[in-house]
Amino acid sequence: MKHSSQGTVTLTAVIFIFVSLLLTVSYLKYAMSAAVMQKYRFEESKALFLAETGINVEALPVLPKITDPVQVINEGVLFSNMGTYSDVYCSTFTDNMGQNIFMARGKGTSTFKNTLGKPVSITREANLQMIPESFAHFMYFTESEEPGGGPGLGSYVSFGGSDILEGKVHTNGQMQMSNWGCPDFTNAQVSAVQGIAYGNCDSDSWISANDEAERIGFPPDNARQRAIENATYVFTADDLLFRSSGKDSLIMTEIEFVDNGFMLSQWSYQIPPIGVEGPPPTTFRWDLDTSPNLLTDRRIAFDAPWDTTSGFYWTDSLFIDNEDMDGNDITNVLDEYEVGDTISVFASDPDSNKNWLGEIISISTSVSGAIFQVAGIFQSFDNGFVDAEEVILSFFASPDNSIPFNRFAYYHSHQDDGWSLCDTSGFHHFDFEPPPGGADIMSPTMFYSGDQTVIYIRNGQVRVKGSVDGQYTIVTDKDTYYRRSDDFTVWDRVWNNIWIVDDLIYTDSNTLTGEVVYGTPNRLGLFSGSNIILANTEANGARNSSNGIDLIVNAAMLASEGSVVVQYWQNTISNAAYSGPNFGNNGASLADGRGPRRNPTSSFPSYTGNSDIRGYFRFWGSMSQNKRGYMKRNAPGPYNISPGIGYDKDYHYDYNFTDFSIPPYFPPASREDGSMALVMKAYGEVPINSNKGTN
């Protein structure tokens, strides 16, 4: 029995030892394998780190400046004895929203010895996508905090206790805080190039603000031209200007966004003062001959040459061909002139001081046209007309008294001196309605669109409203010159503003608050060459919110030469100093005088005391402007009333612009030297198979 027991113990011990050896070998094998895997993963991470280093060191300084693909580094570059980076490559392309995408790729290689002592190389590749910082990435941006956009400007505009902003807030000027209350910028990243004037705010609570920020170039270089060149639709508004025959007329465009597209209409209008009806202006070439029998076709001439000694035309006759400069028969136009009419003959070049004014004494005809016997009234010449120079014959019209508000002071806040022009900060007007028969240029027309659509309004203003279904950007030019209806020798200009005449909201936004859905595909960019103005309409809360209240806007807005501003210069304040023009000094006018008879139209004025508050401007988007526009005018300041004129503010940033995409061809923001500031859009490792052993 003892021998049998000893044999059993021995066998058990052998089995136990054998199992232990197996477990030990398995553990050692696992431990060695885990160590190798850990080493391998470490070297993989190091290779990826080297690829990222190559992008950071070699690609990032080059990336903002490239226009074509470029190989920055080809051969391997040793970095800190860790390994090498190589094949650093930069490229750029434009996506379907018109946004430039900048890409950089680079490889990193790490070399180590395996368990057998043989060298092994591991290569990994990284890919980086960046986009230019866009003005749509700013909740609020100004070139200057000086006020702009309308008349009666104060010395500055400040942020007060009712101002709540989020997102990126930047000015290239000095940011001014109110002495009467501090804004809430808790959720904002604040930066100012020329510092921050804190007023009564505690500067210690603003330690995160950057008051020595780098200047951002404004207005954005070449961005408007780029958007224009990629426009999906182009609508012209200058077709009735500077024709060989006829008065100048401007064209108003109105866009209403609807499901699957937009409705558009256009109509002609003239800015008062408008002259009484008479023969239209006509353009000819000047003829140096002083006899009607020698008059060349399509020309006009006096019966005497310019006297170089006196600098005058000593003339009593004007010879006119019956065809204008373009060969149009103008016999009927010449027949409209009557004895006693005042006429002017002047050079079509506005920079040329060549102008003659006189009265028609008698009219006769010749084989080729008409002969006016004239008596000179006034003339001004630096030099006489030259042969074949473009010259205009114009009927000098007195104002048409049958047209309401047909006086200069109701439409212009500059002097009526023949050379002053409307400025970006002054009177602007949208309320030129279609003629009685309807829009005469384009009746309301449906355009089916929605995906990455750019709408360009050439040389004209545009009124916008509606529900936005898709991705759109509206672009306008800076300004448009025209010749006044009452005096064709005088030029003025209209600034090509974008007017918001009713709610402008995405189809899926909250219709009460304007809140934008995160992830919505809808985008709207308003890219004005001048101002963006919240119009004085019933829908927008005009007449102290008597027929409507609040204005909702979803958009990225940029006013290149002007401001984002409420139309406070048309209001229903009882004091005529704040609701009407200054007839004695147009430049000091605070209002156009037409508000008390509008919204709705009335023959008799009605007023709303010291209050024309239009509710809240509920804004979800991005706002950039050259100068800061007023949302409310009240005391203290030129408008010494309370509660005043305009809107309270309810501003929110639309994070879809940063997290997803901007409106099509909305402008990028660049540094002062022209280079672009880039922000990361995407990053990742590029899958490759390049684990190599070497002998």
C-alpha positions in Angstrom: 0.0 0.0 0.0 2.8 2.4 0.8 4.5 1.8 -2.6 1.2 2.4 -4.4 0.7 5.7 -2.5 4.2 7.0 -3.2 3.7 6.3 -7.0 0.5 8.3 -7.0 2.1 11.3 -5.3 5.0 11.2 -7.7 2.7 11.2 -10.7 0.7 14.1 -9.3 3.8 16.1 -8.7 5.0 15.6 -12.2 1.7 16.7 -13.6 1.6 19.7 -11.4 5.1 20.7 -12.4 4.3 20.2 -16.1 1.1 22.3 -15.9 3.1 25.0 -14.0 5.7 25.0 -16.7 3.0 25.4 -19.3 1.4 28.3 -17.4 4.8 29.9 -16.9 5.7 29.6 -20.6 2.3 30.9 -21.6 2.6 33.9 -19.3 6.2 34.6 -20.5 5.0 34.4 -24.1 2.0 36.7 -23.3 4.2 39.1 -21.4 6.7 39.3 -24.2 3.9 39.7 -26.7 2.3 42.4 -24.7 5.6 44.2 -24.3 6.1 44.0 -28.1 2.6 45.3 -28.8 3.0 48.1 -26.3 6.3 49.0 -27.9 4.7 48.8 -31.4 1.8 51.0 -30.3 4.1 53.5 -28.8 6.1 53.7 -32.0 2.9 54.1 -34.0 1.9 57.0 -31.9 5.3 58.5 -32.3 5.1 58.2 -36.1 1.7 59.9 -36.1 3.2 62.6 -33.8 6.0 63.1 -36.3 3.5 63.4 -39.1 1.6 66.1 -37.1 4.9 67.8 -36.4 5.7 68.0 -40.1 2.3 69.6 -40.7 2.7 72.1 -37.9 6.2 73.1 -38.6 6.3 73.1 -42.4 2.6 73.3 -43.7 0.9 75.8 -41.3 3.1 78.8 -42.2 2.5 78.2 -45.9 -1.1 77.1 -45.9 -2.9 80.5 -45.6 -0.9 81.9 -48.6 -1.3 79.1 -51.2 -3.4 79.3 -54.3 -2.1 76.1 -55.9 -1.0 72.8 -54.6 2.6 72.8 -53.3 5.0 70.1 -52.1 6.6 71.7 -49.0 8.9 68.9 -47.9 9.8 65.7 -49.8 12.7 64.0 -48.2 12.7 63.0 -44.5 13.6 65.7 -41.9 15.0 64.4 -38.6 13.1 65.7 -35.5 14.6 65.6 -32.0 16.2 62.2 -32.7 12.7 60.7 -32.5 12.4 59.9 -36.2 11.6 61.9 -39.4 8.7 63.6 -41.1 8.4 63.8 -44.9 6.1 64.3 -47.9 4.4 67.4 -46.5 1.9 68.5 -49.1 -0.5 71.5 -49.2 -3.5 72.0 -51.4 -6.7 74.1 -51.6 -10.1 73.8 -53.2 -13.5 75.6 -53.1 -16.4 73.7 -51.8 -20.0 74.0 -53.0 -20.7 76.9 -50.6 -17.9 78.9 -52.1 -15.7 78.4 -49.0 -12.0 77.8 -49.6 -10.8 74.5 -48.0 -7.1 74.3 -47.2 -5.6 70.8 -46.8 -2.2 69.6 -45.5 -0.9 66.0 -45.4 2.4 64.8 -44.0 4.1 61.5 -43.1 6.0 60.6 -40.0 8.4 57.6 -39.6 9.7 56.0 -36.4 12.4 53.3 -36.5 13.1 50.8 -33.6 14.6 47.4 -33.1 12.4 44.3 -32.7 13.0 41.5 -30.2 15.5 39.9 -32.7 17.5 43.1 -32.8 16.4 44.0 -36.3 15.3 47.6 -37.2 11.7 48.1 -38.0 10.2 51.3 -39.6 6.6 52.4 -38.9 5.1 55.2 -41.1 1.9 57.0 -40.4 0.2 59.8 -42.3 -1.9 62.7 -40.9 -4.4 64.9 -42.8 -5.6 68.4 -41.7 -8.4 70.4 -43.2 -8.7 74.1 -42.4 -11.1 76.9 -43.5 -10.6 80.7 -43.4 -12.1 82.4 -40.5 -15.3 84.0 -41.9 -17.1 87.1 -40.9 -20.0 84.7 -40.3 -18.0 83.3 -37.4 -18.4 86.6 -35.5 -21.5 87.3 -33.5 -20.6 91.0 -33.6 -17.9 92.8 -35.6 -17.2 96.5 -36.4 -14.4 98.3 -38.2 -15.1 101.2 -35.9 -17.4 101.8 -32.9 -18.2 105.3 -34.3 -21.9 105.6 -35.1 -23.1 105.4 -38.7 -25.9 104.6 -41.1 -28.3 107.5 -40.5 -28.4 111.2 -39.8 -27.9 113.0 -36.5 -25.0 111.0 -35.3 -23.8 111.2 -31.7 -20.2 111.1 -30.7 -20.1 107.4 -29.8 -22.3 104.3 -29.2 -21.8 102.3 -26.1 -22.7 98.9 -24.7 -25.2 99.1 -21.8 -27.0 97.0 -19.3 -29.5 95.7 -21.8 -26.8 94.3 -24.2 -26.3 90.5 -24.0 -23.9 89.0 -26.6 -22.4 85.6 -27.1 -19.8 84.1 -29.4 -17.0 86.2 -30.9 -17.3 89.9 -30.3 -14.6 92.1 -32.0 -14.0 95.7 -33.0 -11.0 97.2 -34.9 -11.7 100.3 -32.9 -12.2 101.1 -29.2 -15.0 99.3 -27.4 -17.0 101.7 -25.2 -19.0 100.6 -22.1 -21.9 102.7 -20.8 -21.7 104.9 -17.7 -25.2 103.7 -16.8 -24.9 99.9 -16.9 -22.6 97.1 -18.0 -23.4 94.6 -20.7 -23.5 90.8 -20.2 -20.7 89.3 -22.3 -20.4 86.2 -20.1 -20.6 83.8 -23.1 -18.6 86.0 -25.4 -15.0 86.1 -26.5 -14.3 89.8 -26.5 -11.5 91.5 -28.4 -10.7 95.1 -29.4 -7.8 96.6 -31.3 -7.8 100.0 -29.7 -8.6 99.0 -26.2 -11.8 99.0 -24.0 -13.2 102.1 -22.3 -14.9 100.5 -19.3 -17.0 103.4 -18.1 -18.5 102.3 -14.8 -17.9 98.7 -15.4 -15.3 96.8 -13.3 -12.3 96.2 -15.5 -11.3 93.2 -13.3 -14.3 91.3 -14.5 -13.0 91.7 -18.1 -9.6 90.1 -17.6 -10.4 87.5 -20.3 -11.0 90.2 -22.9 -8.2 90.9 -25.4 -7.8 94.7 -25.5 -4.8 94.6 -27.8 -6.2 92.4 -30.5 -4.8 92.1 -34.0 -6.6 94.1 -36.6 -8.8 92.2 -39.1 -9.0 93.7 -42.6 -12.4 95.4 -43.4 -14.2 95.6 -45.7 -13.2 92.2 -46.9 -10.8 92.4 -49.9 -12.2 91.1 -53.2 -14.9 89.1 -51.5 -17.8 90.9 -53.1 -16.3 90.6 -56.5 -15.8 86.9 -55.9 -19.4 86.4 -54.9 -20.6 88.4 -57.9 -18.5 86.3 -60.3 -20.1 83.2 -58.8 -23.7 84.6 -58.8 -26.5 82.2 -59.7 -28.8 85.0 -60.6 -28.0 88.6 -61.7 -30.7 91.3 -61.7 -29.7 94.7 -63.1 -31.0 97.9 -61.6 -29.2 100.5 -63.8 -30.8 99.9 -67.2 -32.6 103.3 -67.1 -29.6 105.4 -66.3 -27.4 107.5 -68.6 -29.3 106.7 -71.8 -28.9 108.9 -74.9 -32.5 110.1 -74.4 -34.7 110.1 -71.4 -34.6 111.0 -67.7 -32.7 108.8 -65.3 -34.8 106.3 -63.3 -33.6 104.0 -60.6 -35.0 100.4 -60.2 -36.1 98.9 -56.9 -35.9 95.1 -56.4 -38.0 93.2 -53.9 -37.3 89.5 -52.9 -39.7 87.4 -50.9 -38.3 84.0 -49.9 -40.9 81.2 -50.1 -40.8 77.4 -50.1 -38.4 76.0 -52.8 -37.2 79.4 -54.0 -38.1 83.1 -54.0 -40.4 85.6 -55.7 -38.8 88.7 -57.3 -40.2 91.9 -58.7 -38.7 95.1 -60.0 -40.1 98.6 -60.7 -38.7 102.0 -61.7 -38.7 105.1 -59.5 -37.2 108.5 -59.2 -36.0 110.3 -56.1 -37.5 113.7 -55.5 -37.4 116.5 -56.2 -39.1 115.4 -59.5 -39.5 117.9 -62.2 -42.7 118.6 -64.2 -43.1 116.6 -67.4 -41.1 117.9 -70.3 -38.9 116.8 -73.1 -36.5 114.1 -72.0 -32.7 114.9 -71.9 -30.9 114.0 -75.1 -27.3 113.3 -75.8 -25.4 114.5 -78.9 -21.9 115.0 -80.2 -20.6 118.6 -80.2 -20.0 120.3 -83.6 -17.5 123.1 -83.9 -19.2 124.4 -87.0 -21.4 127.5 -86.3 -23.8 127.3 -89.2 -26.9 125.0 -89.4 -26.1 124.1 -93.0 -22.7 122.6 -91.9 -24.1 120.7 -88.9 -23.0 117.1 -89.0 -25.5 114.3 -88.3 -26.2 113.5 -84.6 -24.6 116.8 -83.4 -25.5 120.0 -81.7 -23.8 123.4 -81.9 -24.0 127.1 -81.0 -23.8 129.8 -83.7 -20.6 131.2 -82.2 -17.4 129.7 -81.0 -16.1 129.7 -77.4 -14.4 133.0 -76.7 -11.1 132.2 -75.1 -10.6 135.7 -73.8 -13.8 136.0 -71.8 -14.4 132.3 -71.3 -18.0 132.5 -72.6 -20.1 131.5 -75.6 -21.6 134.8 -77.0 -24.4 132.9 -78.7 -28.1 133.5 -79.6 -28.8 130.4 -81.6 -28.6 126.6 -80.9 -28.6 124.2 -83.9 -29.9 120.7 -83.2 -29.9 117.6 -85.4 -33.0 115.4 -85.5 -31.0 112.3 -84.5 -29.3 111.8 -81.1 -25.8 110.4 -80.6 -27.0 106.8 -81.1 -28.9 107.6 -84.3 -32.4 107.6 -82.8 -34.9 109.9 -84.4 -35.8 112.6 -81.9 -38.1 114.8 -84.0 -40.9 114.2 -81.6 -38.7 115.2 -78.7 -37.7 118.4 -80.3 -41.4 119.1 -81.0 -42.1 119.1 -77.2 -40.0 122.2 -76.6 -41.9 125.5 -76.3 -41.0 129.1 -76.3 -40.2 130.2 -72.8 -38.7 126.9 -71.7 -35.5 127.0 -69.8 -32.8 124.6 -71.3 -29.3 123.6 -70.4 -26.5 122.4 -72.6 -23.7 120.7 -70.7 -20.9 118.1 -71.0 -22.0 114.6 -70.0 -18.7 114.1 -68.1 -19.6 115.1 -64.5 -16.0 116.1 -63.8 -16.0 118.6 -66.6 -17.1 122.1 -65.7 -19.0 122.9 -68.9 -22.5 124.2 -68.5 -24.7 126.7 -70.4 -28.2 127.7 -69.3 -30.7 129.8 -71.3 -34.3 130.5 -72.3 -35.9 129.6 -75.7 -37.0 132.8 -77.4 -38.2 131.3 -80.7 -38.2 127.9 -82.5 -37.7 127.2 -86.2 -36.9 124.1 -88.2 -34.2 123.2 -90.7 -33.7 120.3 -93.0 -31.7 118.4 -90.5 -33.5 119.4 -87.2 -34.4 122.5 -85.1 -33.0 126.0 -84.5 -33.6 127.5 -81.1 -33.2 131.3 -80.7 -32.0 131.6 -77.1 -31.1 134.1 -74.5 -28.3 133.1 -72.1 -29.0 133.1 -68.4 -25.9 131.5 -66.9 -22.8 129.7 -68.1 -19.7 128.1 -66.5 -16.8 126.8 -68.5 -13.2 125.9 -67.6 -12.8 125.3 -71.4 -15.1 125.2 -74.4 -16.7 122.1 -75.8 -14.4 120.2 -78.1 -15.2 118.5 -81.4 -17.3 115.2 -80.9 -17.6 115.7 -77.2 -20.7 114.1 -75.6 -23.1 116.9 -74.8 -26.6 116.8 -73.3 -29.5 119.0 -74.1 -31.9 119.1 -71.2 -35.2 120.7 -70.3 -34.8 122.6 -67.0 -37.8 121.4 -65.0 -39.4 123.1 -62.0 -40.6 120.8 -59.2 -43.9 119.0 -59.9 -46.2 120.3 -57.1 -48.7 117.5 -57.7 -46.4 114.9 -56.1 -46.5 114.7 -52.3 -43.3 115.5 -50.4 -41.7 116.6 -53.6 -39.1 118.8 -52.0 -35.3 118.3 -51.6 -35.4 118.4 -47.8 -37.7 115.3 -47.5 -35.2 113.0 -49.2 -31.8 114.5 -48.7 -29.8 115.3 -45.6 -27.0 117.2 -47.4 -26.9 120.7 -48.8 -28.6 121.4 -52.2 -25.6 123.2 -53.6 -25.1 121.2 -56.8 -22.1 119.2 -55.7 -22.9 117.7 -52.3 -23.9 114.0 -52.4 -25.9 111.6 -50.2 -23.6 109.9 -47.8 -23.7 106.4 -46.2 -24.7 108.2 -42.9 -27.8 110.2 -43.8 -31.3 109.8 -45.3 -32.0 106.6 -47.1 -35.4 105.5 -48.5 -37.0 102.3 -49.6 -40.7 103.4 -49.7 -41.0 103.9 -53.5 -43.9 101.6 -54.3 -44.7 100.0 -57.6 -46.6 102.2 -60.1 -50.5 101.9 -60.1 -50.4 99.3 -62.9 -47.9 97.1 -60.9 -44.2 96.4 -61.2 -43.1 97.8 -64.6 -39.7 96.2 -64.9 -40.5 92.6 -63.7 -43.8 91.5 -62.4 -43.6 89.1 -59.4 -41.8 86.1 -60.7 -41.1 82.7 -59.1 -37.5 81.4 -59.2 -37.1 77.8 -58.0 -33.9 77.5 -56.2 -32.4 76.8 -52.8 -29.0 75.0 -53.0 -26.0 77.3 -52.7 -27.7 80.3 -54.4 -26.0 83.7 -54.8 -28.4 86.5 -55.9 -26.6 89.7 -57.2 -28.5 93.0 -57.5 -26.4 95.2 -59.7 -26.4 98.9 -59.0 -29.6 99.0 -57.0 -31.3 98.7 -53.6 -33.2 95.6 -52.6 -36.1 94.9 -50.2 -36.2 91.5 -48.6 -38.6 89.4 -46.5 -40.0 85.9 -46.2 -39.3 82.3 -45.1 -35.9 81.0 -46.2 -35.8 77.4 -47.5 -32.3 76.7 -48.6 -28.9 78.4 -48.7 -28.7 81.9 -50.1 -26.6 85.0 -50.2 -27.8 88.4 -51.5 -25.0 90.7 -52.8 -25.3 94.4 -53.7 -22.9 97.0 -55.0 -21.7 100.1 -53.1 -23.5 103.0 -54.7 -25.1 104.2 -57.9 -24.9 107.7 -59.4 -27.9 109.3 -61.2 -28.9 112.7 -62.7 -31.6 114.5 -60.8 -35.0 114.7 -62.4 -35.5 118.4 -61.7 -32.0 119.4 -62.8 -30.2 117.1 -65.2 -26.9 118.9 -64.7 -26.8 117.9 -61.0 -25.7 114.4 -60.0 -26.5 112.5 -56.8 -26.2 109.0 -55.7 -28.2 106.2 -54.0 -26.5 103.8 -51.7 -27.3 100.2 -52.5 -28.8 99.2 -49.2 -30.5 95.9 -48.3 -33.8 96.8 -46.6 -35.5 94.2 -44.3 -39.2 95.0 -44.7 -40.7 92.1 -42.7 -39.6 89.0 -40.8 -36.7 87.1 -42.5 -36.7 83.7 -41.0 -35.7 80.1 -41.8 -38.6 77.8 -42.5 -37.8 75.6 -39.5 -37.0 78.3 -37.0 -39.3 79.2 -34.0 -41.8 81.7 -35.5 -42.2 83.5 -32.1 -38.6 83.9 -30.9 -36.7 83.3 -34.1 -34.6 80.6 -32.5 -32.6 78.7 -35.1 -32.6 74.8 -35.2 -29.1 73.5 -34.5 -28.2 71.5 -37.6 -30.6 73.2 -39.9 -29.6 73.2 -43.6 -30.9 76.7 -44.1 -28.5 79.6 -44.5 -28.9 83.3 -45.4 -26.2 85.8 -46.1 -26.9 89.5 -46.6 -23.8 91.0 -48.1 -24.4 94.7 -48.7 -22.1 97.1 -50.4 -23.6 99.8 -48.2 -26.0 99.5 -45.3 -28.5 96.9 -44.0 -31.5 98.8 -42.8 -34.5 97.7 -40.7 -37.3 99.4 -42.6 -40.1 101.5 -41.0 -43.0 99.2 -42.0 -46.2 98.2 -40.3 -45.0 94.6 -40.1 -41.7 95.8 -38.5 -43.6 97.6 -35.7 -43.9 101.1 -37.1 -46.0 103.8 -35.5 -45.1 102.7 -32.0 -46.1 99.1 -32.7 -49.7 100.0 -33.5 -50.2 97.5 -36.3 -47.3 95.0 -35.7 -44.5 94.4 -33.3 -41.0 93.0 -33.3 -38.7 92.0 -36.2 -37.2 88.5 -36.5 -34.1 88.0 -38.7 -32.1 84.8 -39.3 -29.0 85.7 -41.3 -25.3 86.5 -41.4 -25.2 90.2 -42.2 -22.3 92.3 -43.5 -22.6 96.0 -44.3 -19.3 96.8 -46.2 -19.4 100.6 -46.3 -22.2 101.3 -43.8 -24.0 100.0 -40.8 -26.8 97.6 -39.7 -29.3 100.2 -38.5 -33.0 100.9 -37.8 -34.7 103.5 -40.0 -35.1 105.9 -37.1 -35.1 109.0 -39.4 -38.7 108.1 -40.4 -40.9 108.1 -37.3 -44.0 109.4 -35.6 -42.6 111.5 -32.8 -44.8 114.5 -32.1 -42.0 117.1 -31.9 -41.3 118.2 -35.5 -37.6 118.6 -34.7 -37.3 114.8 -34.4 -39.9 113.7 -37.0 -39.4 116.4 -39.7 -36.6 117.9 -41.8 -34.7 121.1 -41.1 -35.8 123.2 -44.1 -33.2 125.9 -43.2 -30.3 123.5 -43.0 -30.7 120.2 -44.7 -27.5 118.9 -43.2 -28.9 119.2 -39.7 -32.1 117.3 -40.5 -33.0 114.5 -38.1 -36.0 113.0 -39.9 -37.6 113.0 -43.3 -41.1 114.2 -42.2 -43.0 111.4 -43.9 -43.4 109.0 -41.0 -46.6 110.7 -39.6 -48.4 110.0 -42.9 -47.3 106.4 -43.4 -48.1 103.0 -42.0 -50.9 103.2 -43.2 -50.8 106.0 -45.8 -52.8 109.0 -44.8 -53.6 112.5 -46.1 -53.3 113.8 -42.5 -50.4 113.3 -40.1 -50.8 111.5 -36.8 -48.2 111.2 -34.0 -47.3 108.9 -31.1 -45.8 111.4 -28.6 -42.2 110.7 -27.5 -42.4 107.0 -28.3 -42.0 105.1 -31.6 -40.8 101.8 -30.0 -41.2 99.0 -32.5 -40.7 96.0 -30.2 -37.7 93.7 -30.1 -35.2 93.0 -32.9 -34.9 89.3 -32.4 -31.8 88.4 -34.2 -30.2 84.9 -34.6 -27.1 85.1 -36.7 -23.9 87.1 -37.3 -23.5 90.9 -37.7 -20.5 92.8 -39.2 -20.5 96.4 -40.1 -18.2 99.3 -41.0 -19.6 101.6 -38.4 -21.9 100.8 -35.6 -25.6 101.4 -36.4 -28.2 102.6 -33.9 -31.0 100.2 -32.9 -32.6 102.9 -30.8 -32.4 106.7 -30.6 -33.3 108.5 -27.4 -31.9 110.8 -24.7 -29.2 111.9 -24.2 -28.1 113.0 -27.7 -29.5 114.7 -30.7 -32.8 112.8 -30.2 -33.5 114.2 -26.8 -36.7 112.1 -26.1 -37.6 109.1 -24.1 -38.4 106.2 -24.6 -37.4 107.1 -28.1 -37.4 105.4 -31.5 -36.4 101.9 -32.5 -35.9 98.4 -31.0 -34.8 96.7 -27.9 -32.3 94.0 -28.7 -32.5 90.2 -28.4 -29.3 88.9 -30.0 -28.1 85.3 -30.4 -25.3 83.8 -32.4 -26.1 81.0 -34.9 -23.6 78.3 -34.1 -24.5 76.5 -37.4 -22.0 78.9 -39.0 -19.1 77.6 -37.0 -20.1 74.0 -36.5 -21.4 73.3 -40.0 -21.2 75.8 -42.8 -21.5 79.5 -43.7 -23.8 81.0 -46.3 -22.6 80.6 -49.9 -19.7 82.8 -50.8 -19.9 84.8 -47.6 -16.7 86.7 -47.1 -13.7 85.4 -45.2 -11.9 87.5 -42.6 -8.2 88.2 -43.3 -5.4 89.8 -41.3 -4.3 93.3 -42.1 -1.4 92.0 -44.3 -4.0 90.1 -46.4 -3.2 86.7 -45.1 -6.1 84.6 -43.8 -6.6 83.3 -40.3 -7.4 79.6 -40.6 -9.5 77.5 -38.2 -9.6 73.7 -38.1 -12.4 72.0 -39.8 -11.3 68.4 -39.7 -8.3 66.2 -38.7 -7.5 62.6 -39.0 -5.1 59.8 -39.7 -4.8 58.6 -43.3 -4.9 54.8 -43.4 -1.7 53.4 -45.0 0.2 50.1 -45.0 3.8 51.0 -44.4 5.2 48.9 -41.6 8.6 47.7 -42.9 11.3 45.5 -41.5 14.9 46.2 -42.6 17.8 43.8 -42.8 
